[in-house]
Amino acid sequence: MQALKQVGFAKVFRFALMTLFSLVLKLMIVPPLRTFLLRLMGAKVGSGSVLQNVRFYNLYRTGLGGLQIGQACYLGDEVLLDLADDIHLADQVTLAARVHILTHRNVGYTDHPLQKFLPAMQKPTHIDRGAFIGANAVIMAGVHIGECAVVAAGAVVCADVEAFSVVGGVPAKEIKKLI
C-alpha cells in the first residue's frame, strides 16, 4: 500500500503493463523477433545488433523510448538494463553476459533512514563506439564509457572511463592505455 501511495495509480498501472510486456519479450527466443518487438515499443536498435536474453527493469519510468542501441552491437545473455533513465550504446558496443547497467539509485521509500545520506538520483548512462564491457561488470548511473574502452569482467564502474583505456576492479581503476 505504501508503494501505491508514493508512486500513484498511473505508475502502478504502467508497471503492470510493462511487466506483461517483459513476459512477452521473454517468449521471443530468436534475437530478430526480440529486436522487432523492442523497436515496435519505441526502442532504437541499429541494424546488425544482436540482443540475447536481455532483461529490463524500471520500464514504467522512461520506457523503451529511453533505450538507444547503435549498429552491430552485441548484448549477451542475462544483461540487465535499468530504464529509470536513458541508456545510449553507440555502434559496435559489446556487453558480455550478465552486465548490469544502472541509471538510478534509491535506497527505499522517502521515509527510509538512509535517504538523507544517499538521496534518490537518476542519470543517463552512455557507452561510446567500440567499447567492450566484460561479464558481470556493473556500470553505475551517470557513467560515460569512452570509445574503444575495455571494462574488465566483474568490475564496478563508478566514474567515467577514458577512451582507449582498460579498467578493472571494485571500484574500477585504470589498468592501462590501449594507445
KEROMI-389078 format. One record per atom (N, C-alpha, C): residue number from 0; atom name; x, y, z. Coordinates in Angstrom, 3 decimals, decimal comma, m for minus. Each point is the difference from the previous one (the first is absolute). Layout:
BEGIN
R/i/at/xx/yy/zz
R/NUM/CA/X/Y/Z
...
end
This chain:
BEGIN
R/i/at/xx/yy/zz
R/0/N/0,811/m1,195/0,000
R/0/CA/m0,811/1,195/0,000
R/0/C/0,858/1,264/0,000
R/1/N/1,156/m0,061/0,680
R/1/CA/0,881/1,166/0,046
R/1/C/0,496/0,345/m1,406
R/2/N/0,286/m1,022/m0,818
R/2/CA/0,464/0,240/m1,368
R/2/C/m1,075/0,724/m0,807
R/3/N/m1,227/m0,453/0,080
R/3/CA/m1,099/0,640/m0,727
R/3/C/m0,157/1,449/0,437
R/4/N/0,126/0,235/1,288
R/4/CA/m0,142/1,343/0,545
R/4/C/1,108/0,933/m0,505
R/5/N/1,244/m0,502/m0,072
R/5/CA/1,126/0,851/m0,402
R/5/C/0,113/0,195/m1,506
R/6/N/m0,278/m1,023/m0,782
R/6/CA/0,202/0,131/m1,440
R/6/C/m1,274/0,308/m0,769
R/7/N/m1,142/m0,304/0,548
R/7/CA/m1,258/0,294/m0,665
R/7/C/m0,497/m1,138/m0,865
R/8/N/m1,296/0,019/m0,255
R/8/CA/m0,657/m1,068/m0,752
R/8/C/0,511/m0,085/m1,434
R/9/N/0,223/1,147/m0,647
R/9/CA/0,422/m0,001/m1,405
R/9/C/1,328/m0,746/m0,175
R/10/N/0,961/0,236/0,897
R/10/CA/1,288/m0,687/m0,103
R/10/C/m0,126/m1,484/0,323
R/11/N/m0,862/m0,343/0,943
R/11/CA/m0,221/m1,411/0,319
R/11/C/m0,628/m0,710/m1,198
R/12/N/m0,943/0,658/m0,660
R/12/CA/m0,633/m0,568/m1,183
R/12/C/1,022/m0,176/m1,124
R/13/N/0,826/1,031/m0,213
R/13/CA/1,043/m0,090/m1,032
R/13/C/0,989/m1,118/0,337
R/14/N/0,329/m0,142/1,282
R/14/CA/0,884/m1,082/0,441
R/14/C/m0,598/m1,360/m0,368
R/15/N/m1,289/m0,179/0,243
R/15/CA/m0,665/m1,262/m0,320
R/15/C/0,043/m0,278/m1,508
R/16/N/m0,256/1,024/m0,811
R/16/CA/0,048/m0,176/m1,456
R/16/C/1,409/m0,366/m0,469
R/17/N/1,000/0,665/0,548
R/17/CA/1,380/m0,278/m0,403
R/17/C/0,465/m1,380/0,483
R/18/N/m0,544/m0,461/1,118
R/18/CA/0,308/m1,348/0,469
R/18/C/m0,559/m1,032/m0,979
R/19/N/m1,211/0,242/m0,488
R/19/CA/m0,579/m0,890/m1,022
R/19/C/0,834/0,027/m1,273
R/20/N/0,436/1,194/m0,413
R/20/CA/0,849/0,120/m1,180
R/20/C/1,287/m0,806/0,188
R/21/N/0,601/0,069/1,185
R/21/CA/1,233/m0,742/0,281
R/21/C/m0,205/m1,499/m0,141
R/22/N/m1,177/m0,474/0,411
R/22/CA/m0,305/m1,431/m0,151
R/22/C/m0,099/m0,388/m1,472
R/23/N/m0,642/0,856/m0,804
R/23/CA/m0,100/m0,266/m1,440
R/23/C/1,392/0,029/m0,624
R/24/N/0,815/0,981/0,391
R/24/CA/1,362/0,119/m0,529
R/24/C/0,822/m1,248/0,318
R/25/N/m0,201/m0,546/1,179
R/25/CA/0,732/m1,208/0,413
R/25/C/m0,344/m1,197/m0,894
R/26/N/m1,207/m0,018/m0,539
R/26/CA/m0,419/m1,084/m0,892
R/26/C/0,639/0,104/m1,380
R/27/N/0,519/1,172/m0,331
R/27/CA/0,654/0,207/m1,298
R/27/C/1,410/m0,593/0,075
R/28/N/0,119/m1,279/m0,313
R/28/CA/1,278/m0,698/0,199
R/28/C/0,995/0,235/m1,127
R/29/N/m0,448/0,564/m1,105
R/29/CA/0,879/0,273/m1,132
R/29/C/0,319/1,503/0,011
R/30/N/1,296/0,376/0,034
R/30/CA/0,367/1,417/0,090
R/30/C/m0,692/0,933/m1,004
R/31/N/m0,175/m0,358/m1,280
R/31/CA/m0,676/0,937/m0,908
R/31/C/m1,448/0,315/0,424
R/32/N/m0,702/m0,971/0,559
R/32/CA/m1,356/0,263/0,488
R/32/C/0,029/0,941/1,196
R/33/N/0,967/m0,213/0,887
R/33/CA/0,162/0,856/1,179
R/33/C/0,279/1,438/m0,443
R/34/N/0,897/0,154/m0,970
R/34/CA/0,346/1,327/m0,507
R/34/C/m1,218/0,670/m0,629
R/35/N/m0,771/m0,752/m0,785
R/35/CA/m1,203/0,537/m0,631
R/35/C/m0,978/0,514/1,057
R/36/N/m0,233/m0,778/1,037
R/36/CA/m0,937/0,393/1,056
R/36/C/0,503/1,235/0,750
R/37/N/1,294/0,055/0,274
R/37/CA/0,565/1,165/0,683
R/37/C/m0,173/1,266/m0,831
R/38/N/0,258/m0,109/m1,304
R/38/CA/m0,198/1,157/m0,889
R/38/C/m1,464/0,416/m0,033
R/39/N/m0,881/m0,982/m0,042
R/39/CA/m1,435/0,268/m0,017
R/39/C/m0,439/0,783/1,241
R/40/N/0,669/m0,251/1,115
R/40/CA/m0,345/0,653/1,270
R/40/C/0,798/1,287/0,239
R/41/N/0,782/0,443/m0,995
R/41/CA/0,648/1,298/0,108
R/41/C/1,500/0,011/0,181
R/42/N/0,635/m1,155/0,180
R/42/CA/1,456/m0,039/0,126
R/42/C/0,637/0,258/m1,363
R/43/N/1,157/0,619/0,009
R/43/CA/0,763/0,212/m1,228
R/43/C/1,116/m1,035/m0,006
R/44/N/m0,086/m0,950/m0,930
R/44/CA/0,991/m1,080/m0,091
R/44/C/0,551/m0,001/m1,415
R/45/N/1,311/0,215/m0,118
R/45/CA/0,652/0,064/m1,296
R/45/C/0,074/m1,347/m0,694
R/46/N/0,204/0,050/m1,307
R/46/CA/0,071/m1,234/m0,780
R/46/C/1,225/m0,809/0,398
R/47/N/m0,142/m1,307/m0,093
R/47/CA/1,088/m0,908/0,312
R/47/C/0,222/m0,222/1,487
R/48/N/m0,782/0,624/0,851
R/48/CA/0,150/m0,199/1,446
R/48/C/m0,697/m1,272/0,432
R/49/N/0,617/m0,706/0,948
R/49/CA/m0,542/m1,251/0,514
R/49/C/m0,225/0,161/1,496
R/50/N/m1,219/m0,269/0,426
R/50/CA/m0,350/0,049/1,415
R/50/C/m0,406/m1,395/0,424
R/51/N/0,835/m0,616/0,828
R/51/CA/m0,338/m1,316/0,519
R/51/C/m1,126/0,166/1,023
R/52/N/m0,014/m0,769/1,043
R/52/CA/m1,055/0,046/1,005
R/52/C/0,214/1,202/0,931
R/53/N/m0,204/1,207/m0,549
R/53/CA/0,182/1,245/0,742
R/53/C/m1,233/0,251/0,856
R/54/N/0,231/0,506/1,205
R/54/CA/m1,109/0,283/0,907
R/54/C/m0,018/1,478/0,350
R/55/N/m1,206/0,521/0,165
R/55/CA/m0,189/1,413/0,297
R/55/C/m0,736/0,142/1,319
R/56/N/0,296/1,053/0,723
R/56/CA/m0,830/0,355/1,145
R/56/C/m0,137/1,514/0,054
R/57/N/m0,966/0,446/0,767
R/57/CA/m0,411/1,406/0,035
R/57/C/m0,500/0,474/m1,360
R/58/N/m0,561/m0,898/m0,768
R/58/CA/m0,581/0,357/m1,298
R/58/C/m1,127/1,012/0,145
R/59/N/m0,681/m0,014/1,121
R/59/CA/m1,138/0,897/0,205
R/59/C/0,454/1,456/0,132
R/60/N/1,291/0,245/0,206
R/60/CA/0,487/1,364/0,211
R/60/C/0,326/0,691/m1,321
R/61/N/1,060/m0,395/m0,664
R/61/CA/0,394/0,631/m1,264
R/61/C/m0,637/m0,714/m1,186
R/62/N/m0,260/m1,275/0,163
R/62/CA/m0,528/m0,781/m1,100
R/62/C/1,092/m0,341/m0,994
R/63/N/m0,353/m0,747/m1,010
R/63/CA/0,986/m0,423/m0,988
R/63/C/0,461/1,136/m0,902
R/64/N/m0,706/1,121/0,017
R/64/CA/0,448/1,177/m0,740
R/64/C/1,326/0,530/0,527
R/65/N/0,363/m0,370/1,211
R/65/CA/1,262/0,418/0,594
R/65/C/1,168/m0,905/m0,338
R/66/N/m0,242/m1,018/m0,821
R/66/CA/1,047/m0,958/m0,366
R/66/C/0,450/0,253/m1,431
R/67/N/1,294/0,267/m0,157
R/67/CA/0,569/0,211/m1,323
R/67/C/1,218/m0,901/m0,150
R/68/N/m0,079/m0,925/m0,963
R/68/CA/1,073/m0,957/m0,267
R/68/C/0,447/0,216/m1,437
R/69/N/1,290/0,236/m0,190
R/69/CA/0,544/0,264/m1,326
R/69/C/0,053/m1,242/m0,876
R/70/N/0,693/0,123/m1,110
R/70/CA/0,140/m1,094/m0,957
R/70/C/1,066/m0,984/0,461
R/71/N/m0,214/m1,259/m0,343
R/71/CA/0,967/m1,081/0,223
R/71/C/0,404/m0,132/1,474
R/72/N/m0,943/0,196/0,900
R/72/CA/0,251/m0,196/1,431
R/72/C/m0,348/m1,438/0,376
R/73/N/0,597/m0,462/1,075
R/73/CA/m0,320/m1,326/0,527
R/73/C/m0,267/0,134/1,486
R/74/N/m1,194/m0,438/0,424
R/74/CA/m0,381/m0,012/1,409
R/74/C/m0,196/m1,456/0,389
R/75/N/0,863/m0,492/0,868
R/75/CA/0,027/m1,407/0,368
R/75/C/m1,147/m0,443/0,877
R/76/N/0,071/m1,261/0,354
R/76/CA/m1,037/m0,632/0,803
R/76/C/m0,092/0,631/1,393
R/77/N/m1,199/0,214/0,449
R/77/CA/m0,327/0,499/1,338
R/77/C/0,557/1,395/0,300
R/78/N/0,219/0,802/m1,047
R/78/CA/0,336/1,408/0,207
R/78/C/m1,214/0,673/0,631
R/79/N/0,243/0,840/1,019
R/79/CA/m1,077/0,720/0,685
R/79/C/0,116/1,485/m0,300
R/80/N/m1,068/0,587/m0,519
R/80/CA/m0,010/1,418/m0,333
R/80/C/m1,065/0,707/0,832
R/81/N/0,437/0,999/0,760
R/81/CA/m0,866/0,803/0,865
R/81/C/m0,485/1,205/m0,787
R/82/N/m1,272/0,029/m0,369
R/82/CA/m0,523/1,097/m0,801
R/82/C/m0,727/1,046/0,843
R/83/N/0,536/0,288/1,191
R/83/CA/m0,509/1,133/0,767
R/83/C/0,374/1,290/m0,717
R/84/N/1,092/m0,026/m0,774
R/84/CA/0,439/1,123/m0,826
R/84/C/0,533/m0,595/m1,302
R/85/N/0,529/0,849/m0,876
R/85/CA/0,431/m0,450/m1,322
R/85/C/1,287/m0,823/0,049
R/86/N/0,078/m0,966/m0,922
R/86/CA/1,222/m0,764/m0,238
R/86/C/0,316/0,146/m1,482
R/87/N/1,231/0,467/m0,286
R/87/CA/0,446/0,182/m1,379
R/87/C/1,227/m0,858/m0,239
R/88/N/m0,118/m0,943/m0,938
R/88/CA/1,126/m0,829/m0,423
R/88/C/0,304/0,368/m1,443
R/89/N/1,215/0,481/m0,269
R/89/CA/0,390/0,370/m1,354
R/89/C/0,269/m1,266/m0,821
R/90/N/0,390/0,177/m1,246
R/90/CA/0,269/m1,124/m0,895
R/90/C/1,097/m0,915/0,545
R/91/N/m0,133/m1,266/m0,273
R/91/CA/0,987/m1,048/0,279
R/91/C/0,353/m0,144/1,487
R/92/N/m0,940/0,271/0,867
R/92/CA/0,189/m0,217/1,437
R/92/C/m0,296/m1,466/0,302
R/93/N/0,819/m0,600/0,857
R/93/CA/m0,227/m1,374/0,442
R/93/C/m0,212/m0,009/1,501
R/94/N/m1,117/m0,576/0,422
R/94/CA/m0,281/m0,244/1,414
R/94/C/0,001/m1,514/0,186
R/95/N/0,990/m0,522/0,706
R/95/CA/0,090/m1,442/0,232
R/95/C/m1,122/m0,446/0,947
R/96/N/m0,056/m1,271/0,281
R/96/CA/m1,060/m0,575/0,837
R/96/C/m0,070/0,663/1,376
R/97/N/m1,204/0,219/0,447
R/97/CA/m0,325/0,486/1,341
R/97/C/0,531/1,395/0,331
R/98/N/0,265/0,814/m1,006
R/98/CA/0,346/1,396/0,248
R/98/C/m1,249/0,702/0,527
R/99/N/0,202/0,918/0,930
R/99/CA/m1,109/0,724/0,620
R/99/C/0,256/1,496/m0,191
R/100/N/m0,909/0,678/m0,690
R/100/CA/0,129/1,440/m0,209
R/100/C/m1,086/0,704/0,798
R/101/N/0,440/0,828/0,936
R/101/CA/m0,918/0,737/0,868
R/101/C/m0,184/1,429/m0,487
R/102/N/m1,176/0,552/0,270
R/102/CA/m0,252/1,411/m0,295
R/102/C/m0,609/0,715/1,206
R/103/N/m0,085/m0,676/1,133
R/103/CA/m0,563/0,657/1,178
R/103/C/0,535/m0,630/1,284
R/104/N/m0,262/0,709/1,100
R/104/CA/0,292/m0,524/1,341
R/104/C/m1,168/0,423/0,881
R/105/N/m0,491/m0,947/0,797
R/105/CA/m1,067/0,297/0,951
R/105/C/0,043/m1,062/1,091
R/106/N/0,248/0,426/1,230
R/106/CA/0,140/m0,955/1,102
R/106/C/m1,334/m0,456/0,569
R/107/N/m1,095/0,624/m0,381
R/107/CA/m1,304/m0,427/0,499
R/107/C/m1,013/1,134/m0,017
R/108/N/m1,033/m0,181/0,774
R/108/CA/m1,055/1,007/0,082
R/108/C/0,543/1,319/0,535
R/109/N/m0,768/1,063/m0,166
R/109/CA/0,454/1,339/0,401
R/109/C/0,299/0,104/1,486
R/110/N/m0,588/m0,874/0,824
R/110/CA/0,258/0,057/1,441
R/110/C/1,137/m0,940/0,435
R/111/N/0,698/m0,629/m0,951
R/111/CA/1,116/m0,889/0,326
R/111/C/1,109/0,811/0,669
R/112/N/0,598/m0,504/1,084
R/112/CA/1,006/0,780/0,731
R/112/C/1,260/0,337/m0,809
R/113/N/0,298/m0,728/m1,052
R/113/CA/1,184/0,297/m0,809
R/113/C/m0,238/1,067/m1,064
R/114/N/m1,267/0,392/m0,229
R/114/CA/m0,292/0,982/m1,045
R/114/C/0,763/1,307/0,199
R/115/N/0,213/0,419/1,265
R/115/CA/0,705/1,272/0,223
R/115/C/1,488/m0,105/m0,342
R/116/N/0,552/m1,204/0,007
R/116/CA/1,413/m0,197/m0,335
R/116/C/0,197/m0,384/m1,468
R/117/N/m0,939/m0,745/m0,533
R/117/CA/0,048/m0,469/m1,390
R/117/C/m1,323/0,334/m0,682
R/118/N/m0,221/1,269/m0,327
R/118/CA/m1,283/0,365/m0,610
R/118/C/m0,186/m0,666/m1,366
R/119/N/m1,230/m0,220/m0,344
R/119/CA/m0,316/m0,600/m1,296
R/119/C/0,549/0,880/m1,115
R/120/N/0,503/m0,645/m1,062
R/120/CA/0,487/0,733/m1,164
R/120/C/m0,128/m0,875/m1,230
R/121/N/m0,057/0,645/m1,147
R/121/CA/0,027/m0,729/m1,259
R/121/C/0,740/0,835/m1,037
R/122/N/0,792/m0,696/m0,818
R/122/CA/0,788/0,641/m1,051
R/122/C/0,139/m0,974/m1,157
R/123/N/0,052/0,516/m1,222
R/123/CA/0,201/m0,886/m1,154
R/123/C/1,398/m0,602/m0,008
R/124/N/0,142/m1,136/m0,656
R/124/CA/1,277/m0,690/m0,123
R/124/C/0,340/m0,122/m1,485
R/125/N/1,262/0,319/m0,349
R/125/CA/0,441/0,000/m1,403
R/125/C/1,214/m0,897/m0,174
R/126/N/m0,019/m0,793/m1,057
R/126/CA/1,153/m0,835/m0,353
R/126/C/0,319/0,279/m1,470
R/127/N/1,219/0,487/m0,238
R/127/CA/0,395/0,437/m1,338
R/127/C/0,435/m1,155/m0,900
R/128/N/0,169/0,327/m1,271
R/128/CA/0,291/m0,945/m1,085
R/128/C/1,156/m0,940/0,342
R/129/N/m0,258/m1,285/m0,248
R/129/CA/1,040/m1,012/0,095
R/129/C/0,386/m0,435/1,404
R/130/N/m0,677/0,498/1,013
R/130/CA/0,351/m0,389/1,370
R/130/C/m0,388/m1,453/0,256
R/131/N/0,768/m0,641/0,880
R/131/CA/m0,263/m1,386/0,407
R/131/C/m0,163/m0,019/1,510
R/132/N/m1,128/m0,552/0,462
R/132/CA/m0,273/m0,121/1,433
R/132/C/m0,001/m1,487/0,337
R/133/N/0,921/m0,434/0,862
R/133/CA/0,171/m1,407/0,341
R/133/C/m1,126/m0,547/0,866
R/134/N/m0,084/m1,314/0,056
R/134/CA/m1,055/m0,711/0,725
R/134/C/m0,095/0,451/1,458
R/135/N/m1,221/0,131/0,463
R/135/CA/m0,323/0,338/1,391
R/135/C/0,464/1,384/0,436
R/136/N/0,364/0,864/m0,932
R/136/CA/0,360/1,375/0,362
R/136/C/m1,265/0,790/0,328
R/137/N/0,148/0,989/0,862
R/137/CA/m1,100/0,890/0,365
R/137/C/0,407/1,419/m0,371
R/138/N/m0,845/0,664/m0,778
R/138/CA/0,218/1,388/m0,390
R/138/C/m1,011/0,842/0,776
R/139/N/0,502/0,883/0,856
R/139/CA/m0,869/0,792/0,871
R/139/C/m0,652/1,154/m0,768
R/140/N/m1,045/0,550/0,581
R/140/CA/m0,780/1,075/m0,616
R/140/C/0,867/1,200/m0,326
R/141/N/m0,215/0,561/m1,197
R/141/CA/0,675/1,218/m0,406
R/141/C/1,390/m0,183/m0,548
R/142/N/0,491/m1,228/m0,061
R/142/CA/1,358/m0,253/m0,477
R/142/C/0,047/0,086/m1,529
R/143/N/1,115/0,513/m0,505
R/143/CA/0,253/0,088/m1,431
R/143/C/1,241/m0,841/m0,300
R/144/N/m0,170/m1,033/m0,819
R/144/CA/1,107/m0,869/m0,407
R/144/C/0,476/0,493/m1,369
R/145/N/1,279/0,326/m0,124
R/145/CA/0,543/0,563/m1,227
R/145/C/0,160/m1,003/m1,126
R/146/N/0,329/0,532/m1,183
R/146/CA/0,161/m0,790/m1,212
R/146/C/1,076/m1,081/0,172
R/147/N/m0,333/m1,208/m0,418
R/147/CA/0,912/m1,150/0,019
R/147/C/0,611/m0,265/1,377
R/148/N/m0,678/0,386/1,056
R/148/CA/0,452/m0,305/1,358
R/148/C/m0,349/m1,452/0,308
R/149/N/0,757/m0,590/0,933
R/149/CA/m0,238/m1,374/0,436
R/149/C/m0,243/0,019/1,500
R/150/N/m1,103/m0,605/0,418
R/150/CA/m0,311/m0,163/1,418
R/150/C/0,158/m1,482/0,311
R/151/N/0,900/m0,321/0,924
R/151/CA/0,287/m1,391/0,340
R/151/C/m1,211/m0,676/0,642
R/152/N/m0,041/m1,302/m0,130
R/152/CA/m1,075/m0,789/0,607
R/152/C/m0,057/0,257/1,507
R/153/N/m1,209/0,145/0,516
R/153/CA/m0,208/0,171/1,431
R/153/C/0,270/1,391/0,534
R/154/N/0,401/0,933/m0,841
R/154/CA/0,293/1,359/0,457
R/154/C/m1,275/0,734/0,392
R/155/N/0,131/0,934/0,930
R/155/CA/m1,088/0,905/0,355
R/155/C/0,468/1,402/m0,369
R/156/N/m0,613/0,565/m1,037
R/156/CA/0,435/1,276/m0,552
R/156/C/m0,840/1,123/0,599
R/157/N/0,647/0,834/0,815
R/157/CA/m0,676/1,094/0,709
R/157/C/0,323/1,366/m0,588
R/158/N/0,997/0,067/m0,889
R/158/CA/0,424/1,267/m0,591
R/158/C/0,209/m0,196/m1,494
R/159/N/0,021/1,102/m0,735
R/159/CA/0,188/m0,061/m1,444
R/159/C/1,298/m0,728/m0,355
R/160/N/m0,023/m0,660/m1,158
R/160/CA/1,165/m0,746/m0,492
R/160/C/0,461/0,676/m1,287
R/161/N/1,290/0,330/m0,068
R/161/CA/0,556/0,656/m1,178
R/161/C/0,026/m0,943/m1,197
R/162/N/m0,043/0,594/m1,188
R/162/CA/0,094/m0,765/m1,236
R/162/C/1,321/m0,772/m0,039
R/163/N/m0,016/m1,166/m0,615
R/163/CA/1,177/m0,838/m0,212
R/163/C/0,756/m0,314/1,296
R/164/N/m0,745/m0,220/1,073
R/164/CA/0,632/m0,405/1,254
R/164/C/m0,639/m1,289/0,497
R/165/N/0,722/m0,696/0,865
R/165/CA/m0,482/m1,235/0,607
R/165/C/m0,152/0,262/1,488
R/166/N/m1,188/m0,326/0,546
R/166/CA/m0,241/0,162/1,433
R/166/C/m0,456/m1,325/0,583
R/167/N/0,238/m0,164/1,304
R/167/CA/m0,440/m1,205/0,681
R/167/C/0,018/0,206/1,496
R/168/N/m0,659/m0,906/0,710
R/168/CA/m0,010/0,037/1,454
R/168/C/m1,280/0,581/0,578
R/169/N/m0,003/0,046/1,347
R/169/CA/m1,152/0,526/0,744
R/169/C/0,531/0,977/1,039
R/170/N/m0,204/1,277/m0,169
R/170/CA/m0,534/0,663/m1,207
R/170/C/1,020/m0,052/m1,130
R/171/N/m0,480/0,130/m1,221
R/171/CA/0,867/m0,109/m1,173
R/171/C/1,032/1,123/m0,031
R/172/N/1,230/m0,385/m0,330
R/172/CA/1,107/0,951/m0,163
R/172/C/0,696/m0,314/m1,314
R/173/N/0,647/1,019/m0,560
R/173/CA/0,686/m0,216/m1,269
R/173/C/1,171/m0,965/0,167
R/174/N/0,079/m0,990/m0,888
R/174/CA/1,082/m0,987/0,001
R/174/C/1,067/0,389/m1,015
R/175/N/m0,465/0,423/m1,195
R/175/CA/0,938/0,431/m1,027
R/175/C/m0,736/0,757/m1,094
R/176/N/0,790/0,665/m0,836
R/176/CA/m0,493/0,667/m1,206
R/176/C/0,238/m0,917/m1,183
R/177/N/m0,940/m0,035/m0,944
R/177/CA/0,181/m0,822/m1,184
R/177/C/0,830/0,728/m1,052
R/178/N/m0,096/1,320/m0,031
R/178/CA/0,840/0,792/m0,938
R/178/C/0,553/1,200/0,721
end
